[in-house]
Amino acid sequence: MTRLILTSDSSSAGCVVTAGLADLAVAIELRMVWGAPRSDAELAAFLEARTTQGPDSHWLYSLPRQRRQKSGFKDLGLIEACERCETVELWMETEPNAQLVLIWLLNYLGPQAKTLNIILRHLDASLGETEPARLAELRFPGVAINDHHIEIASLAWQAFRAPTPRAWFNLLSKDLSILPQLRRCVLEMLDELPGRATGLGASELRILELIAAGYVHPFEVFPHFKQRFQRRVFGYWEAGALLERLALAPVPAVSGLAEWPFTLEMHDEHERYERYKESRLSLTALGKAILAGNEDFSQHNPIDRWWGGTHLTNDRLWRWDPVLLVP
C-alpha cells in the first residue's frame, strides 16, 4: 500500500520524495491567488478521473508520465487514488496560495476526508527550500481530518469565491484555529485588495517602495527576495504582471521597463530577456505621489482584475486598510 503526500508545489513534492518521507508526492499546482476564478465544473474536473481534460487540467499532471504509470494511479480521480493508499497526508505550506488549495481540497473531499483517513500536517518550514536530509529529520504534527476542519474550510472556500470580499473579511470574526495558517492567509489576501489611499494592493505598493529604495532592475523587486519583498501572496510570473501593470498603464507609476510582455516566449529569446533584466526602473511623478500618500493609482488608470471571486473595476473597487473593508 502507498503513502501519498499532497503538496501545492512541485519542488516541495520532489523534496518530500527525496527525503524518503513518502512513496509518492503529488503537487496540486493551481494558482488560486491570481486571475479570474475557475468555474466549479472546471475545478471538479481537475480532481476527477481523466476523460477529456487537457494535459495540464488534471491533478496528476505535475507527475512525469513514467512515474504516473508506475504509481498505478494513471488517470484516476483524486478520491479513487486516495482509496488505494494506506495513508494520505496534506502537506500544505504556509503561503496563501497553498492555504487556498487546502481549503479547496477539504471542501471538495467533504465528509469523505474522514472515511479516507486523511491526515493534515501542520508545516512551519518551506519544503522546497529545505535540504532533503534536514527535511527527513523534521517532525510536523499531524491530525486526522474531522467535521470541524471540513466546516471551516468550506466556509472559507465559499467566502473566497463570493462576488465581494465581505464574507472573506467576516472570517476574521471566526475561530479559524483548527487550520492554523488560515487567519494569516485571510489577512494577506485582504492586503492585496486596493488600498484605501493608494488604489494599489500591498505587493504593487511594495514594488514602488523597493524602486524608491534604489532597486532598479526588475528581478530585484520580485518576491523571490523574500526578506526584501516582505509579501507572500504572489510568485514569479505574477510579479512580472504586477510590474507591467504599474509600468504600462495609461498614466504609469513606473518608468524604464525595456521589454514586455513577461511571457515564456520572452524568456526564451535571449536578447529580449537580457533587455528585460537590464531595465533601469524609476518612479514616475505618479509613483512618487502615491508613495507620498497624495495620489490614487485608480483615479488615473483603469482597474480590471480579479481577487478571488470579486471582479475589481473602477466602478466596483473594494478597498482595504488594516481595520476596514469598504466598497
C-alpha positions in Angstrom: 0.0 0.0 0.0 1.2 3.5 -0.8 1.8 6.5 1.4 0.7 9.5 -0.6 1.5 13.1 0.2 -0.2 16.0 -1.5 1.5 19.4 -1.7 0.9 22.6 -3.7 4.3 22.9 -5.3 6.4 20.6 -7.5 9.7 21.4 -5.8 8.1 20.7 -2.4 6.8 17.3 -3.7 10.3 16.4 -5.1 12.0 17.2 -1.8 9.5 15.1 0.2 10.2 12.1 -2.0 13.9 12.6 -2.0 13.8 12.8 1.8 12.2 9.4 1.9 9.0 10.7 3.5 6.6 9.2 1.1 6.2 6.6 -1.7 4.6 9.3 -3.8 4.1 13.1 -3.6 1.8 14.9 -5.9 1.8 18.7 -6.3 -1.7 20.2 -6.8 -0.4 23.1 -8.8 -3.2 25.6 -9.3 -2.7 29.3 -8.7 -5.7 30.4 -6.7 -4.3 33.9 -5.9 -4.3 35.2 -9.5 -6.7 35.7 -12.3 -10.3 35.0 -12.9 -11.7 32.1 -10.8 -12.2 28.8 -12.5 -15.7 27.5 -12.6 -16.9 24.9 -10.1 -17.1 22.4 -13.1 -13.5 23.1 -14.1 -12.3 22.6 -10.6 -14.2 19.4 -10.1 -12.9 18.1 -13.4 -9.4 18.8 -12.3 -9.8 16.3 -9.4 -11.9 13.7 -11.2 -10.7 10.8 -13.4 -9.1 12.0 -16.7 -11.5 11.9 -19.6 -11.4 14.9 -21.9 -9.4 17.2 -19.7 -6.3 18.9 -21.2 -2.8 17.8 -20.4 -2.4 20.4 -17.6 -6.0 20.2 -16.3 -5.8 17.1 -14.2 -4.4 16.7 -10.6 -1.7 14.3 -11.7 -0.3 16.5 -14.5 2.7 17.5 -12.4 3.9 13.9 -12.3 6.1 12.6 -15.2 4.2 10.1 -17.3 6.5 7.2 -16.3 6.1 7.9 -12.6 2.3 8.3 -13.0 2.1 4.9 -14.6 4.4 3.3 -12.1 2.2 4.7 -9.2 -0.7 2.7 -10.5 -2.9 5.8 -10.5 -2.6 6.6 -14.2 -5.7 8.7 -14.9 -7.6 8.1 -11.6 -9.5 10.8 -9.9 -8.2 12.1 -6.5 -10.8 10.2 -4.4 -10.2 6.9 -6.2 -6.4 7.3 -5.8 -6.8 8.0 -2.1 -8.9 4.9 -1.7 -5.9 2.8 -3.0 -3.5 4.3 -0.5 -2.7 3.2 3.0 -2.2 6.8 4.1 -2.9 10.2 2.5 -1.4 13.3 4.0 -1.9 17.0 3.2 1.4 18.9 3.4 0.3 22.4 2.5 2.8 25.2 3.2 2.1 28.5 4.9 1.8 30.8 1.9 -1.7 32.0 0.9 -1.9 30.0 -2.3 -1.1 26.7 -0.5 -3.8 27.5 2.1 -6.3 28.3 -0.6 -5.5 24.9 -2.2 -6.0 23.3 1.2 -9.5 24.8 1.8 -10.5 23.9 -1.8 -9.4 20.3 -1.3 -11.1 19.9 2.0 -14.3 21.4 0.6 -14.1 19.0 -2.3 -13.5 16.0 -0.2 -16.1 16.9 2.4 -17.1 14.0 4.8 -15.2 11.5 2.6 -11.9 13.0 4.0 -12.7 11.2 7.3 -13.5 7.9 5.7 -10.3 8.1 3.7 -8.3 8.7 6.9 -6.7 11.8 5.5 -4.1 13.5 7.8 -3.3 17.2 7.8 0.3 18.1 8.6 0.9 21.4 10.2 4.0 22.8 8.5 6.3 25.5 9.8 9.1 25.2 7.2 9.3 25.7 3.4 9.6 22.2 2.0 11.2 23.2 -1.3 13.9 25.3 0.4 14.9 22.6 3.0 17.6 20.2 2.3 16.2 16.6 2.0 18.5 15.3 4.7 17.3 18.1 7.1 13.7 17.6 5.9 13.9 13.9 6.9 14.7 14.9 10.4 11.9 17.4 10.9 8.7 16.3 12.6 5.5 18.1 11.6 2.5 17.3 13.8 -0.4 15.7 12.1 -4.1 15.5 12.8 -6.9 13.4 11.3 -9.4 15.5 9.3 -12.7 15.9 11.2 -16.0 17.6 10.7 -14.7 20.9 12.1 -11.9 21.0 9.5 -14.4 20.5 6.8 -16.8 23.1 8.2 -14.2 25.9 8.4 -12.6 25.0 5.1 -15.9 25.0 3.3 -16.9 28.3 4.9 -13.6 29.9 3.9 -13.7 28.5 0.3 -17.2 29.8 -0.3 -16.2 33.2 1.1 -13.2 33.4 -1.2 -15.4 32.5 -4.2 -18.1 35.1 -3.3 -18.6 38.1 -5.6 -17.5 40.5 -2.9 -14.7 40.2 -0.3 -17.2 40.8 2.6 -17.6 37.2 3.6 -13.8 36.7 3.5 -13.4 39.7 5.7 -16.0 38.3 8.1 -13.9 35.2 8.6 -11.7 37.4 10.9 -14.5 37.2 13.5 -14.5 33.4 13.4 -12.3 30.9 15.3 -10.1 29.6 12.5 -7.5 27.9 14.7 -8.3 24.4 13.6 -6.5 25.5 10.3 -3.6 27.3 11.9 -2.4 29.2 8.9 -5.8 30.3 7.6 -6.1 33.6 9.6 -2.8 34.8 8.2 -3.9 33.8 4.8 -7.2 35.8 5.2 -5.2 38.9 6.2 -2.6 38.6 3.5 -5.2 38.2 0.8 -7.1 41.3 2.1 -3.8 43.2 1.9 -3.8 42.6 -1.9 -7.1 44.5 -2.3 -6.7 48.1 -3.5 -5.6 50.2 -0.6 -8.0 53.0 0.5 -5.4 55.7 -0.1 -3.4 54.3 -3.0 -5.7 52.1 -5.1 -2.8 49.5 -5.1 -2.5 46.2 -3.5 0.3 45.5 -1.0 2.6 43.8 -3.5 2.2 46.6 -6.0 3.0 49.1 -3.4 6.0 47.1 -2.2 7.4 47.2 -5.8 7.2 51.0 -5.7 8.8 51.1 -2.3 11.7 49.0 -3.5 12.3 51.0 -6.6 12.3 54.2 -4.4 14.9 52.5 -2.2 17.3 52.1 -5.1 16.5 48.6 -6.5 16.3 49.5 -10.2 16.3 46.1 -12.1 13.1 44.1 -12.4 14.3 41.0 -10.7 15.5 43.0 -7.7 11.9 43.9 -6.9 10.4 40.4 -7.3 9.1 38.2 -4.4 11.9 35.6 -4.6 13.9 38.0 -2.5 11.6 37.1 0.4 13.1 39.1 3.2 13.3 42.1 1.0 9.9 41.8 -0.6 8.0 41.0 2.6 4.9 39.8 0.9 4.0 36.2 0.2 0.9 36.2 -1.9 2.3 36.3 -5.5 5.0 34.4 -7.3 7.4 34.9 -10.1 5.1 35.1 -13.1 2.5 37.2 -11.2 5.2 39.7 -10.1 6.1 40.2 -13.8 2.4 41.0 -14.5 2.2 43.4 -11.5 5.3 45.3 -12.7 3.8 45.6 -16.2 0.5 46.9 -14.7 2.5 49.7 -13.0 4.7 50.4 -15.9 2.4 50.1 -18.9 -0.7 51.9 -17.5 -2.0 54.9 -19.4 -0.6 57.0 -16.5 2.3 54.8 -15.3 3.7 54.7 -11.8 7.0 53.2 -13.0 9.2 54.0 -16.0 12.1 52.3 -17.6 10.7 48.8 -18.4 12.6 47.9 -21.6 10.8 44.7 -22.7 7.4 43.1 -22.4 5.2 41.1 -22.2 6.5 39.0 -19.4 5.9 35.6 -21.0 7.7 32.3 -21.5 8.4 33.4 -25.1 10.2 36.4 -23.9 12.3 34.3 -21.6 13.2 32.0 -24.5 14.5 34.9 -26.6 18.0 35.8 -25.2 18.2 39.3 -26.4 14.7 40.2 -25.2 15.3 38.5 -21.8 18.6 40.4 -21.4 16.9 43.7 -22.2 14.3 43.0 -19.6 16.8 42.1 -16.9 18.8 45.2 -17.6 15.8 47.6 -17.5 16.5 50.5 -15.2 13.4 51.3 -13.3 12.4 54.6 -11.7 9.3 56.1 -10.3 7.2 58.5 -12.3 5.6 61.6 -10.8 2.5 59.5 -10.1 4.6 56.7 -8.4 6.3 59.3 -6.2 3.0 60.9 -5.3 1.4 57.5 -4.5 4.2 56.7 -2.0 3.8 60.2 -0.5 0.1 59.5 0.1 -1.0 62.2 -2.3 -2.3 60.2 -5.3 -4.5 57.2 -6.0 -3.5 54.9 -8.9 -7.1 54.1 -9.7 -8.0 57.8 -10.2 -5.7 57.9 -13.2 -5.9 54.4 -14.7 -8.5 51.6 -15.4 -8.7 48.8 -12.9 -9.8 45.4 -14.2 -8.6 42.4 -12.2 -9.8 39.6 -10.1 -9.4 38.9 -6.4 -10.9 35.5 -5.7 -14.5 35.7 -6.9 -14.5 39.5 -6.8 -14.1 41.3 -10.1 -12.4 44.6 -9.3 -13.1 47.5 -11.6 -13.1 51.3 -11.1 -16.9 51.1 -10.5 -16.6 48.2 -8.1 -13.3 48.9 -6.3 -13.4 47.2 -3.0 -10.7 48.8 -0.8 -8.9 47.6 2.3 -6.9 49.1 5.1 -5.8 47.2 8.3 -9.1 47.9 10.0 -11.8 48.5 7.4 -13.2 47.0 4.2 -15.2 49.4 2.0 -16.8 49.2 -1.4 
